[in-house]
């Protein structure tokens, strides 16, 4: 049975964290080589601790921004972030996913 147009979505937000891994000396780099797998796992566990049952934290293949990585994109807003630390992840969880604010200092610009 498929969901109809008026049905509630399964999740309020989807967070796609790039975990793409390229060869070590690839000119674009790769999010995985910059710690994205560890940070994505932390984000998933932390979201569960915070009770964010309506948010899905997904591992994603290449999001085509590895040179700026680690990167993530949050839908339905389509907001892109660069993050490097657990503190960055905590700030995105709190300010974006709980408070509904954009974390400007971590946001990627379209021209980036």
Contact map, one row per residue, 1 for C-alpha under 8 A:
1110000000000000000000000000000000000000000000000000000000000000000000000000000000000000000000000000000000000000
1111000000000000000000000000000000000000000000000000000000000000000000000000000000000000000000000000000000000000
1111101000000000000000000000000000000000000000000000000000000000000000000000000000000000000000000000000000000000
0111111000000000000000000000000000000000000000000000000000000000000000000000000000000000000000000000000000000000
0011111000000000000000000000000000000000000000000000000000000000000000000000000000000000000000000000000000000000
0001111100000000000000000000000000000000000000000000000000000000000000000000000000000000000000000000000000000000
0011111110000000000000000000000000000000000000000000000000000000000000000000000000000000000000000000000000000000
0000011111000000000000000000000000000000000000000000000000000000000000000000000000000000000000000000000000000000
0000001111110000000000000000000000000000000000000000000000000000000000000000000000000000000000000000000000000000
0000000111110000000000000000000000000000000000000000010000000000000000000000000000000000000000000000000000000000
0000000011111100000000000000000000000000000000000000111100000000000000000000000000000000000000000000000000000000
0000000011111100000000000000000000000000000000000000011000000000000000000001000000000000000000000000000000000000
0000000000111110000000000000000000000000000000000000011100000000000000000111000000000000000000001000000000000000
0000000000111111000000000000000000000000000000000000001111000000000000000111000000000000000000000000000000000000
0000000000001111100000000000000000000000000000000000001111000000000000011110000000000000000000000000000000000000
0000000000000111110000000000000000000000000000000000000011110000000000011100000000000000000000000000000000000000
0000000000000011111000000000000000010001000000000000000011110000000001111000000000000000000000000000000000000000
0000000000000001111100000000001100010000000000000000000000111110010001110000000000000000000000000000000000000000
0000000000000000111110000000011100011000000000000000000000111100000001000000000000000000000000000000000000000000
0000000000000000011111000000011100000000000000000000000000011100010000000000000000000000000000000000000000000000
0000000000000000001111100000011110000000000000000000000000000000000000000000000000000000000000000000000000000000
0000000000000000000111110100110010000000000000000000000000000000000000000000000000000000000000000000000000000000
0000000000000000000011111100100000000000000000000000000000000000000000000000000000000000000000000000000000000000
0000000000000000000001111100100010000000000000000000000000000000000000000000000000000000000000000000000000000000
0000000000000000000000111110100000000000000000000000000000000000000000000000000000000000000000000000000000000000
0000000000000000000001111111110000000000000000000000000000000000000000000000000000000000000000000000000000000000
0000000000000000000000001111100000000000000000000000000000000000001000000000000000000000000000000000000000000000
0000000000000000000000000111110000000000000000000000000000000000011000000000000000000000000000000000000000000000
0000000000000000000001111111111010000000000000000000000000000000011000000000000000000000000000000000000000000000
0000000000000000001111000101111111000000000000000000000000000000011011000000000000000000000000000000000000000000
0000000000000000011110000000111111110000000000000000000000000000011011100000000000000000000000000000000000000000
0000000000000000011110000000011111111000000000000000000000000000000001000000000000000000000000000000000000000000
0000000000000000000011010000111111110000000000000000000000000000000000000000000000000000000000000000000000000000
0000000000000000000000000000011111110000000000000000000000000000000011000000000000010000000000000000000000000000
0000000000000000000000000000001111111110000000000000000000000000000001000000000000010000000000000000000000000000
0000000000000000111000000000001111111111000000000000000000000000000011100000000000010000000000000000000000000000
0000000000000000001000000000000100111111100000000000000000000000000000000000000000000000000000000000000000000000
0000000000000000000000000000000000111111110000000000000000000000000000000000000000000000000000000000000000000000
0000000000000000000000000000000000111111111000000000000000000000000000000000000000011100100000000000000000000000
0000000000000000100000000000000000011111111100000000000011100000000000000000000000000000000000000000000000000000
0000000000000000000000000000000000001111111110000000000000000000000000000000000000000000000000000000000000000000
0000000000000000000000000000000000000111111111000000000000000000000000000000000000000100000000000000000000000000
0000000000000000000000000000000000000011111111100000000010000000000000000000000000000100110010000000000000000000
0000000000000000000000000000000000000001111111110000000010000000000000000000000000000000000000000000000000000000
0000000000000000000000000000000000000000111111111000000000000000000000000000000000000000000000000000000000000000
0000000000000000000000000000000000000000011111111100000000000000000000000000000000000000010000000000000000000000
0000000000000000000000000000000000000000001111111111101000000000000000000000000000000000000010000000000000000000
0000000000000000000000000000000000000000000111111111100000000000000000000000000000000000000000000000000000000000
0000000000000000000000000000000000000000000011111111000000000000000000000000000000000000000000000000000000000000
0000000000000000000000000000000000000000000001111111000000000000000000000000000000000000000000000000000000000000
0000000000000000000000000000000000000000000000111111100000000000000000000000000000000000000000000000000000000000
0000000000000000000000000000000000000000000000111111111000000000000000000000000000000000000000000000000000000000
0000000000100000000000000000000000000000000000110011111100000000000000000000000000000000000000000000000000000000
0000000001111000000000000000000000000000000000000001111100000000000000000000000000000000000000000000000000000000
0000000000111110000000000000000000000000000000100001111110000000000000000000000000000000000000001000000000000000
0000000000101110000000000000000000000000000000000000111111000000000000000000000000000000000000000000000000000000
0000000000000111100000000000000000000001001100000000001111100000000000000000000000000000000000000000000000000000
0000000000000111100000000000000000000001000000000000000111110000000000000000000000000000000000000000000000000000
0000000000000001111000000000000000000001000000000000000011111000000000000000000000000000000000000000000000000000
0000000000000001111100000000000000000000000000000000000001111110000000000000000000000000000000000000000000000000
0000000000000000011100000000000000000000000000000000000000111110000000000000000000000000000000000000000000000000
0000000000000000011100000000000000000000000000000000000000011111110000000000000000000000000000000000000000000000
0000000000000000010000000000000000000000000000000000000000011111110000110000000000000000000000000000000000000000
0000000000000000000000000000000000000000000000000000000000000111110000000000000000000000000000000000000000000000
0000000000000000000000000000000000000000000000000000000000000111111110100000000000000000000000000000000000000000
0000000000000000010100000001111000000000000000000000000000000111111111100000000000000000000000000000000000000000
0000000000000000000000000011111000000000000000000000000000000000111110000000000000000000000000000000000000000000
0000000000000000000000000000000000000000000000000000000000000000111111100000000001000000000000000000000000000000
0000000000000000000000000000011001010000000000000000000000000000111111100000000001100000000000000000000000000000
0000000000000000111000000000011101110000000000000000000000000000010111110000000001110000000000000000000000000000
0000000000000000110000000000001000010000000000000000000000000010110111111000000111100000000000000000000000000000
0000000000000011110000000000000000000000000000000000000000000010000001111100000111000000000000000000000000000000
0000000000000011100000000000000000000000000000000000000000000000000000111110011110000000000000000000000000000000
0000000000001111000000000000000000000000000000000000000000000000000000011111111100000000000000000000000000000000
0000000000001110000000000000000000000000000000000000000000000000000000001111111000000000000000000000000000000000
0000000000011100000000000000000000000000000000000000000000000000000000000111110000000000000000000000000000000000
0000000000000000000000000000000000000000000000000000000000000000000000000111111000000000000000000000000000000000
0000000000000000000000000000000000000000000000000000000000000000000000001111111100000000000000000000000000000000
0000000000000000000000000000000000000000000000000000000000000000000000001110111110000000000000000000000000110000
0000000000000000000000000000000000000000000000000000000000000000000000111100011111000000000000000000000000111000
0000000000000000000000000000000000000000000000000000000000000000000000111000001111100000000000000000000001110000
0000000000000000000000000000000000000000000000000000000000000000000111110000000111110000000000000000000001110000
0000000000000000000000000000000000000000000000000000000000000000000011100000000011111001100000000000000001000000
0000000000000000000000000000000001110010000000000000000000000000000001000000000001111101000000000000000000000000
0000000000000000000000000000000000000010000000000000000000000000000000000000000000111111100000000000000000000000
0000000000000000000000000000000000000010011000000000000000000000000000000000000000011111110000000000000000000000
0000000000000000000000000000000000000000000000000000000000000000000000000000000000001111111000000000000000000000
0000000000000000000000000000000000000000000000000000000000000000000000000000000000111111111100000000000001000000
0000000000000000000000000000000000000010001000000000000000000000000000000000000000101111111110000000000000000000
0000000000000000000000000000000000000000001001000000000000000000000000000000000000000111111111000000000000000000
0000000000000000000000000000000000000000000000000000000000000000000000000000000000000011111111110000001000000000
0000000000000000000000000000000000000000000000000000000000000000000000000000000000000001111111111000001000000000
0000000000000000000000000000000000000000001000100000000000000000000000000000000000000000111111111100000000000000
0000000000000000000000000000000000000000000000000000000000000000000000000000000000000000011111111110000000000000
0000000000000000000000000000000000000000000000000000000000000000000000000000000000000000001111111111111000000000
0000000000000000000000000000000000000000000000000000000000000000000000000000000000000000001111111111111000000000
0000000000001000000000000000000000000000000000000000001000000000000000000000000000000000000111111111100000000000
0000000000000000000000000000000000000000000000000000000000000000000000000000000000000000000011111111000000000000
0000000000000000000000000000000000000000000000000000000000000000000000000000000000000000000001111111100000000000
0000000000000000000000000000000000000000000000000000000000000000000000000000000000000000000000111111110000000000
0000000000000000000000000000000000000000000000000000000000000000000000000000000000000000000000111011111000000000
0000000000000000000000000000000000000000000000000000000000000000000000000000000000000000000000110001111100100000
0000000000000000000000000000000000000000000000000000000000000000000000000000000000000000001100110000111111100000
0000000000000000000000000000000000000000000000000000000000000000000000000000000000000000000000000000011111100000
0000000000000000000000000000000000000000000000000000000000000000000000000000000000000000000000000000001111100000
0000000000000000000000000000000000000000000000000000000000000000000000000000000011100001000000000000001111110000
0000000000000000000000000000000000000000000000000000000000000000000000000000001111000000000000000000011111111000
0000000000000000000000000000000000000000000000000000000000000000000000000000001111000000000000000000000001111101
0000000000000000000000000000000000000000000000000000000000000000000000000000000100000000000000000000000000111111
0000000000000000000000000000000000000000000000000000000000000000000000000000000000000000000000000000000000011111
0000000000000000000000000000000000000000000000000000000000000000000000000000000000000000000000000000000000001111
0000000000000000000000000000000000000000000000000000000000000000000000000000000000000000000000000000000000011111
